[in-house]
Amino acid sequence: MSLQDLEDASGCTRTQLIEWEGVYFPCYPDIGKNLNILQQIPVRDSDTFQCGFPKSGCHWILEVMHMVLQGKTEYYPLSHFPLAGLSHEYLETQLTTPRILAAHLHHRHAPKDLLNNAKVIYIIRNPKDVAVSLYNFCKTYQYAKFNGEWSDFLPMFLSGKVIYGNWWEHVLGWREAAKSNPNILFVAYEDMIQNLEVEAGRMAEHLCLPRSSQFLKEVADKCNFKSVKDAKSHTRYTLFMRKGVVGDWKNYFTVAQSEMFDKVHEEYMKNSDIQVKFEI
């Protein structure tokens, strides 16, 4: 584990991140200690693990999951770091059962007992929109600060020199695990945009929770992206929820950048069954 200064493509702007087992992490307080015990964290049968690469809609889906789990259309009351930034003491004393353990971890870094004891909901979003959203996020996020230009950030994203590393390795690692483990459910950000009620129903079914069609409709109404962002406007959530749209990448990518990105994407995904929606 080491502290790394990462230069962007221009060789000027530096981002300081923690490198651990080939993946970069934000410089959270005490993250070194947290990472060292991460895989030994006790997992309860009642836990639900929410995972996804940063800027894939993780905070948004967390609200849906919370309502489905509680059977009430009330927003998630807590605001804290993802799993890698939390101490063992916090996990055991501050999160009440049933816990939602939110994380951006690669599958290989997840707690060892996770897939034996808990359900997992993994959110995936098209990587062009993820890259754009992550670029804007890192311009303001104190634990992964980036002050450069989009044209210099994109090569860093493509090479995995951003928080939580390589998008494709992240997604494919969890997808491979899901092939042999029914406890993992994949949910697409773009599908949530198109029909949140249906996706909330899929989550309820995966969690073995009977929820009425009327309740799922209420969840969808209260958890549409704008409603959640407005409801959380007085909290630090405003940093994590930007536009909530599909296709914003078109406002950033040049034709050449898009073509370069497509080649990388196609190479990584050539043997995968994942179908990514770059627009709807």
N, C-alpha and C positions, 0 to 999 in steps of 0.2 A: 504494500500500500504506500502510495506516495502522492505528494502535492505536485501537480503538473501545470506549467504555463503553456497554453496552447496558442500558437500564432495562427491568424487567419490566412487566407490565400494571398493577401497583400504583404504579409510578413510584418504587419504593424500592430494590429489590435490583438491583445492577449486575453484569453479567458482562463481563469485559475480554477481547476477542478481536481477532485480526488480520483486517482486511478487505482482500481482494485480488480484484480483478476481480468485485466483486459477491457474493463468497462469504466467509463467516467461517471462520477457522481458529484452532485452539488456539494459545496463546502458547508454543510449543515454543522451546527455545534455538536461536538462529540460523535460525529459520524464514524470516525475510526473505531471507536468502542462498539457502536451499534452494529457495524458491518461484521465485526469479529464474532458476534453472537447471533447474527441474523438467522442462520440455518438451524440453530438449536432452539429457536423460540417455540414454546409449547403452543400447539394448535388445538383448539377445542372443537368438539363435534358440531357445536352450534355456530361456529365461525363461518363467515362468507368472505372470500378473498376477491377483491376487485382489482384487476390489473390491466395495464395497457401502457403503451409508450407515451411519454409526455405529450400533451396537446392533442390527444386523441378523443377528448370529451370525457375524461376521467371524473372530473368534478360534477359534470352534468349527470352521468349515469349513476354516480353515487347517490344523488338525490332520489332517483327512481328506485334504486335498490333499497334505500332506507324506507321509503313508503311501502314498497311491496313487502318487506320483511316485517314492518311494524303493523301493517294493516290499517294505517292511518295516513291521511294526506297532510302530513306535517314535515317541514323541511329538516334536513340533517342539522342537529344543534351544535356540532363541534366544528372547529377550524384548526387543523393541525398539520404537521408535516406528513408526507407519506411514510410508509413503514421503515425505510432506511434511515429516516431522521428521528425515529422515536426510540426511547429507551425501553428496556424490558420492564422497568418499574412502571412507566406510563401505560404500557400495554396492559399490564395486570391490574392496575388500580384505577385508571381513568376511563377506560372503555367498558361500558356495561354490556352484558349478554342480552341479545345476540350481537356480537361484534362484527363490524365490517372492517376488514384489514385492507386498506387501500395502498397500492404500491405500483411502482414502475419497474419492478425487478424482471430481469431475464429469468426464464424458467430454471436455469441451473443455479440461480442464487436464492430461490424461494426456500422457505423453511422446509426441512426434510419431511415433516409429518403432514405437510399441507394437503397433498393429494390423497392421503389416506383418510383424513379426518374432516375435510371441509369442501364446500362447493366453491368453484371458481367461475367468475364472469369476466371474460377478457374482451375489452373493447378495441376495435380496430378502425382506423380512419385512413383514407387515402394519403400516402406519404408526401404528396406535393403540398396538400393543405397543411399537413403536420409540419413540414419544413418551414412554411411561411409563418404559421402560428408560433412555432418555437423561436424563430428569428425575432419576432416582435416581443415575445415573452422575455427572452434573454436580454433584451435592451433595457429592461426595467427590473429584472429579478436579481436581488442582491447576492444570492448564493451561486449564480452562474452568469455573471455580468459579461455582456458583449456590447461593444460600442462601435463595431464596424458596419460595413455596408452589406446589403443583401448579396451582391455578387461575390463577396468574400466569405460570407457565411455558408452559402450553398455547398461549396467543396468540402467544408468541414462536416456538414450533414451527410454528404455522400460517403465520406470516409469514416463515419462513426465517431468523429472527434467532437461530440456534443454530449450533453447530459444523458446518461443511460445508453450511450453508445450507438450501435448500428441498428437502424429501424428494421431492416430485413432480417437480421439475425434474431432480433427480439421477437418479431411476429412468427417467424418460422420455427423457433424453438418451442413456443407455446402451441403452435399448430401441430407439431410432431407429437407433443405430449398428449394433446387432445385426441389423437387417433386411437390411443389405447386406454383412454381414461374418460368415461362419460361424465365425470364430475366437472369437466371444463366446458363452458358454453362460450362460443364466439358471438359477439353482437357488433354489428357495423354501425358506425356513427351516421353514415348516409341513410341507413334503414331507419334509424331513430328520427332523423329529420323528416323522412317521408311518412312514417306511420308509427308514432311513439306508442300508441295503445297496443299495437300488435307486439312490439318488442318488449313492452312491460309484461305482456301476457307470457311471452317466451321465458322471461326471467322468473316469473312466478311459477311456471310449470317446472323449470329447472330446479328451483328451490323447494319443490313439492309443497307449495302453498296454494290452497284453493282461494282464488280471488275472483269476485264477480265481475262481469263485463262492465257494470256500472262503476265499480270501484276503479277498474283499469282505465276507464274513460276519464274519471276524475284525476287520476294520477297523470295521465297524458295532458290534461288541461293545465294542471298546476305545474307540471314539469317541462312545459315547452321552454325552449332555451331562453326566450325573452323574459318569461315569468320568473324563472330561477335567477337570472341575472338581476332583475329588478328587485326581487326579494332579498338578495344578498348584497345590495348596493352599499350597505353600511358596513360591510365586513371586508376582510382581505380577499374574498372571493372575486372582487372586481379585477384583481390582477390575473386571475386564472380563466376568466370567461370573456372572450373578446367579441367576435361577431356571430358565431354559430351558423355559418353558412357552408355550402359546398361549392367549390370552384373558385375561391378567392385567390388561388395560386395563379390564375390567369392575369391578375393585376400585378404580379411580380416577375414571373418567368418570362424571359425572352424566348423566341422560337428556338434558338440554339441551346439555351439552357434546358428547355423542355425536352428536346430531342436527346440531349446527353443523359438526362434523368431517365427517360424511357428506356434507353439501352441498359443502364444499370439495373433498373427495375425488372426488365424482362429477363436478364441474366440470372438474377437472384430467384425469380419466381417461376422459372421455366419448368420445374418439376413439382410445383405446388398446385393444390386445388383451390387456393384462395382467389376469389374474384374481387378485385378492387374497383370501386366506382370513383373515377376522377371527376365526374359530373353527373347530375341527375336532371 
